[in-house]
């Protein structure tokens, strides 16, 4: 990132104090930082502290006679490689979504011709309010990138989504955004990840032993190559990829509906370990042990086959559909048959026998199966596997 520059807009919220650490990390990474502080933001941090860390004057006023004699708001909005808003308050998001320009920050956001990355920070009720959800959808449609928000305890004493992402995560998202002009720029990719949880009762569920690490790594690699990524994940422990639109689901039916709702897309990668069955009628209360010790009986139903559904679409089918096959026996034979049965273009097969340590682990050993045949890759980290797969995708779509 050395030599690249960001315009950092600091909104008014308690999370503004984190912007100082973000500036420090950005400068350490070699980025030029030009800070812009809103009037509300100056209630939490000072122009002097931002200027000292950024080694550049902090801008606060739209009606600055000296700057505006040279059309300063236009120059500021276009001189950087990326515009970063951290914290992005509900007010700033609403102004940007509505095209308002009544202060320096909102005017810069309207006048810029560069990509915009927002790190939202607000009370959980504000984040979940329908107006904010509408503004978020509008901004995403306009091409605005987002990092966070995180979920956790807030200064107001409430708990939930709305905490601004931590500075290292924002810096990683900045790096991703600056590298966004890659070989997959302009293409939309959908990635599924993690397990699904099929409820038995309020405290039990059917699931697979998936950490979600491979799906997260694939989504992150796609973002780094410029793709617009929609990441549909079940309840996984792996971190969500920065720079991707994240949709959280629980069940296989919810995952299918979410995937179909994201289309059209040029690339669809199904890395999720979707449960094959669900309990037809989950109990509304915890299932108790019978007095005689007899185990309960549950009627199971087959879950939707998301890979086969998308691969078989008559209209709107992605140009490249990639499935995953986690096998414990006869891996190559079972996976080859699965590719034909599902109708996908490529299938990534791995041996998840207990001795392999792959399911839930940090490494993978896969065989890529295409119409041309099978290619076995050496065992490597899941991040390296993702990089190799996405490089192959970029070559195929070039």
N, C-alpha and C positions, 0 to 999 in steps of 0.2 A: 504493500500500500504506500510505500515511500513516494513522496512527490504528489500524491493525490490529495484533494481537498474536500472538506465537508462544510456545509453551512449548518450550524447547530442551533436550532430554535428551542429555547428553554421555556416551557409553559409554567403556569402558576399552580403548584401543588406541592405537598410535602416531599414528594419524590424528587423535586428539583435539586435537592442536595446531592443526589446521585450523579447529576450532570457534571459535577466537579471531578469526580472520579473517572467518568467517561472521557472528559477532556484530557485528563492525565494519561489514560491508557491510549487514547487516540494519538496523542503527541509522541508517546513512547514508540508507537507502531510506525511513526514516520508520516502521519497524516497532518496536513495543514487544517486548522480549525478556526473558523470565523464564527464567533458566538453572537446570537441574537436573543435578547431577553425581553419577554413581555412585561407589561406593567405589573401583572399579578405575579409573574415569576420573580420580580425584584423584591417581593415581600419575603422570599425564602432564601435567595442567594443574591449577592451583589455584583454589579458590573465589574467592580475592581477584582473580585476573586476569579471570575471567569476570564477576564482579560489577562491576569497574571499567569494563569495556567495555560491559556491558549496562546500566549505571546502574540495576541492580536486584540485590537480594541473591540469591546462588546458594544453592539448596536442596540439601541433601545427606542428611538423615536422615528416615526415616519416623517414628521415635518421638521427634519434637520436641514436648515438652510444651506449649510455648506455641502452636505452630501447630496441633497436633492437638486442643487444647481447642476450636478453632473448625473442626474437621474440615478441616484444611489440605489434605490430599491430594485431597479432593473438590473444594475450591475451586480449587486449582491446575489440576486436570485439566479444568476446564470454563470457566475464566476467559479462556483464550486462544482465538483463532480457528482455530488449527492447532497440532497437536503435531508437532514435528520431532525425529527421533532421528538424531544425527550426531556421531560414528560409531555406526551400528547394528551392534553386534558379533554374532557367531554366538550368544552367550549371550542377549543381549537379544532377538534374533529368536525364539529357542527359547522363552524365557519368555512372550513375547507370543503366539506361536502356541499355546502350551499353556495360556494363561490363568493363569499363575502370578503371585503377588503377594507376594514375600518381601522386597522393598526398596522404596524410594520410587519409583524409575523404573518398575518393573514394575507397582506398584500404580496409578500414574498412568495407565499405558497401559490397564489393565483398567477403570479408573473413568471414563475420558474418554468424552464423547459427541460429540467433535469428530473431524474427519478426522486421520489420522496419515500423515506422510510420513517414510520411512526412507531413509537414505543408508548402505548396507551398506559395511563395511570389515573385511576379514579375510584371512588367508592363502588362497592360491588353492586349496589342498587342502580347506580348511574350506568355502570357497564352493561347490566342486564336490561336496562330500560328499552322499550321498543324504539324510541327515537334514536338512541345510540346504535342499536342494531341496524336500523335503516341507514344511518350515516356510515357505519362500517361497511355495509354492502355496497353503498354508492362509491365509497373511496376505493374499495377493492376493484370494482368495475372500472374505475378510472385509472387503475394501475398502481395505486399506492401500495407499498410493501409494509408489512407489520412484523414486529417482534414482540412477543408477549400478548396480553399481560399474563403474569404468573398468578397462582392461587396461594393465598396465605393470610396471615393476620395483618390487619391494616391499622394505621394510626388512629382511626376513628373507633377502634375496638371491635369492628366486625371482621368476619372471615369469609373469604371467597375469592373469585377471580377479580382482578383489578389492580394488583400490585405491579408496578413497573418492572420490567425485566432487569436483571442485574447488569451492571456495566460490561462485564466480560461477554455476556450473551449479546448485548447490543453491538459491541465491537465486532463480534463474529458475524452478525447480520449485516453490518456495514461492509465487511470484507466480502461477504457473499454478494451483496448488491453491486459493489464495485467490479466484481468479476462476472456480472450478469450478462455481459455481451459475449456469450459463449456459443458453441456450435448448436445448442438447442434453443437459442433465443427465439422467442415468439411461438414456441410450441407448448401445448398444455399437456401435462402428465398427471395421471391419477395413480396413487400408490396406496394399497391397503396394507395394514400392518397389525401386529399383535394378535392376541387371542380374541375370541368372542366368549362372553359369559351367558350361558343359557340357564335361566333361573329354575331351580327346583322348588324353593320356598324363599322367604326373605333373607335367609342366611347361607344357603347352599346353591351351587350352580355346577353345570357341566362346562369344562373348559379344556384347552390344550396347554402344554407347558412351553409357551412362547414368551420371550422377553420383549419382542418387538425391535430388538437391536438391528436386525438386518433390514427391516423395512425403513426404519429411521435413517440408516446409513444410505440406502438407495435414494430416498427422497432428498437428503442433503446433497448427494452427489449430483442429482438432477438440477437442483437449484444452482449449484456452483457452475453448471454449464449453461445457465441462462434460462432454463425452462420455468414456466409457471406451474407450480406443483400444488395439487390438492391432495392432502394426506389424510386418509380415512383410517382411524385407528381404534381398535378395541382397547380394553383396560390394560395397557402395557406399562412396564416399569421403565422402558427406555425413554430418554429425553425426546421431546418433540423437535423436529428439525426447524431451525431458524430459516425464515424466508418463505416457508410454505404456508398455505392456508390449511389449518388443522380442523378436522371434523371428528369429534369424539362420539363413539357409539358403544353399545354394549352387546347387542345380540346380532346374529347373522342376518336376520330380517332387516334390522336397522342399518347394517353395513350395506346390504344390497340396495336399499332405498337411497342411501347417501351416495353410493357410487353412481347409480343411474341418474341422480340429480345433478352430478357434476359434469356429465357429458354435454357437448362433444369434447373429445380429447384426441390427440394424435397418438399418445402412448398410455397404456394401462398395464400396471404391474401389480400382480396379486400375490403379495408376500405374506398376507395374514394367514394365521393358522385357525381357520374357521371351524367351529365345532360342527360335526356332521349331523348331530341330532339335537332336538330340544324336547323338553317335557311338554306334552300337549296342553295340559292344564296344571300350571304351577300352583302350589298351595299358597293361599293368602297369609297363612300363619305357619310357624315352624312345625315341621312334621315331627311328631313325638314317637318314641319307641313304643311298640305294642306291648301290652302286658305279658303276652306269651313269648316275646322276643322275636316274633316273625318279622322279616324285613318288609318294608313297604314296597308296593308294586307301582311303577310309573309307566304310563303309556308314552312311548317316544314317537316323535314325528321327524321326518327328514327335513333338514334345513335347506334353504334355497342354495343352489349351486351358482355362486356369483360369477366365477370364471367362465363357466359354460354359457351362462346367460349373456354376458357381455360379448364373448367370442362369437355367439350365434346371432347377434343383432342383425336384422336385415337392413336397417337404416341407422346411421350414427355409430357404426362399429369403429373403434379406434384402429388406426392403420397398423399398429404393432401391439399385440396382446401377449403378455408374458405371464405364465403361471409358475407356481412353485410346487414341488412335490417332496414332502418329507416322508421318506420310506425307511423301513427297518430291515426289509428282506428283498432280494432280487431287485435292487434299486434301479438299474438301467432298464430292465425289462418292464417293470411296473411303471416307471416314469415315461418310457416311450409310448406305452399303451395309453397312458393318461393324456399325453399331448394330443393324440389322435381322437380320443374320446371327448375331450373338452373342446377341441377345435381351436386351440390357441396357436399362435405362430411359434413362440419359443416356450420351453419349459426348463426351469432351473431345478435340478434334482439334487437332494442331499441325503446322506445316510445319517439318520438320527437315532440309530441304535443306542441304548444306554451307554455302552462303552465308548462311543464317539465323543460324548460331552458337548455335542453341537447344539442340541435343543436347549435354549436358555443360556448357552455359553457365549464367549466372545469371538470364537473362530468359526470358520465354515470351510467345508470341502465340497465343491459342487461339480456337477456335470451339466453343461449347457446342451440341451437337445433342440435341434431345429430340423427343418425339412431336409437339410443337407447331411445330417448325421449327428453324432454325439462328440462332445469335446470335454475332456476331464481337466479341471483346473487344479493346481496344487492347493493344499490346505493353507489358508491365510486368514488374517483378521476379517471380520465382517465388513469393516470399512474398506479394506483393500478389495474384497469381493465386489462391493458396491461400485467402486471406482472402475473395476474391470468391466462389469456389466454395463454401466452407463457409457463407458467409452465405446463398447460394442454397439450400443443403441445409436450413439451419435454417428458412428461409421455407417450403420445401416440406413439411417435417414438422411445422410449427406446428399 
